[in-house]
Amino acid sequence: MGMDRVLALAEKLAVVRKQKRAQEKHPDAEAAARTDAACLTIMTQGTTADGRTWAEQARTTLGVMRHSASVGLITTLYRLGAVAVHVCKLEDDGDDAQTSNHVVVELPSDPTVRSRLLALIDELAIKEGLEGDPEDGQRYGLIWFD
């Protein structure tokens, strides 16, 4: 095979790879709608609180995290640019303690900020043995503690 043929194949391969990467990053409107619907359902089941307000209480936890780590996560989400953080399906643990395994993050429109938040949500999902949601143009992101 001549060098010209090798170069032509390499160029075709580069085009195919570029197209594949573009397809992988193409938002899925149906997936976004499913994610948003799931998050809205979670926010309406049981008691939901604003993340900042909820974190100010002395005995609140997310999953098995300590209170300080729970507050740190909520603070980080806001610092990264979350429009809102909703702590959902609150459970009373007695002695004025509350816990939750569900956090819904309202994502901003800025692509860079969304990307940072979705990366953190993905990282947390992986730690729980789950998959995070890719960028599909959804309004919400879900953090679920198992």
N, C-alpha and C positions, 0 to 999 in steps of 0.2 A: 504494500500500500504506500503510495507516494505521500510526501509531506503535505502537498496541497489538499489531498483527501483527508488526512488526519486533522489539519486545521479546520476544514469545512465541517467535519464531524464534531470537533470541539466547540465550534461556534453554534452548531445546532443544539448540542447538549446544553450549552450555557443558556440559550433561549428557552429550552424546555424547563430547565431548573428555575429560571426567572419566572416563567409562567406558573409553575407549580407553587413557588413561594407566594406569588400574588394571589393565587386561588386560596391558599391556606390562610391568608390574612383577610380574605373577603368576608365581610360581616354577613351573618346569617340572621335575617330579620325574624324568621320563625323561631329560631333558638332564643333570640332576644325577647320575643313576646312570651315564650314559655318561662324564661328566667324571671321576667317582670311579674308575670301572673303568679308564679310560685312565691315570690317575695311579698307581693300584695296579700296573698292568702295567709302567709306566716304572720304578717303584721296585723291581721285582723283576728287571729286565733289567740285567745287569752289576752293577757295584759301586755301592752307595749309601752316603753318609756323612751324618752329622749336620752341618748347616750350620756351626754354631759351631766344632765340632772341626775340620772340614775347612778352614775359613777361617784357623785358627790356624797352619796350615802355611805355610811361607815362599813356596812357588812354586805357588800355586793360582790359577786364573782361571776366570771364567764367560764363555763365548763368546770374543769378542775383547777383552773388558774387561781392564784392568790388574788386578793383584792388589789394589791399594788400592781400586779401584772395586768389585771383586767382594766384598771384605770389607765395604765400605760398604753394598752392597745387602743382604747377609745381615743386617747389623746393623740396617738400616732395617726390614726385614721383622719382625724380633723386636721392635724398638721400637714398631712399629705394632700389635703384639699377636698375631703368628703363634704358634700353639701349638707348631709345629715347622717347621723348614725342612730339607728333604731334598735334597741335591745328588746327582743320579742319573747313571747311565751314565758314570761316571768314566773318563777316558782318560789314560793315561800319555803325556807328551810328552818323556820322557827327562830325565836329570839331576834326578830326584826332582820333576819338575813334573807337575801334574795339571790337567786342564781338564774342564769339563762344559758341555753345552748345554741341560741339563734341570734345573730346580729345581721341586720340588713343595712347595707351602706348605700346611700344615694350618691350616685356618681355625677361628677361635673361634666360639662360639655368639652372642656379643654382636653385634647387628645393626649398630651404629655402627662397631665395630672391623672387622667383616667388610667393610663398605662401603669403609672406607679401604684395606684390603688389596686388595680387588678393583679399586679405582680404580687403584692402583699397578700391579697385574698387567695391567690393561687398557692403561695408558699404555705399559708395556714391550712389550706385544704390538703395539700400533700402531707403535712404533718399528721393530719387526721386520717390518712389513708384514702383520701378522696381526690377527685380532679376538680380544679378550679375552672371557672367559666372563661372562655376566650373572649376577646373583644368582639362583640356582635352588635354594638350600638345600644345595648340594654340600658335602662335607667338605673337599675339596682344591681348590687352584688351581694351574695349571701356568704356569711361565715357561719359554719355549723360545727359545733363541738360535739363529738360523739362520746 
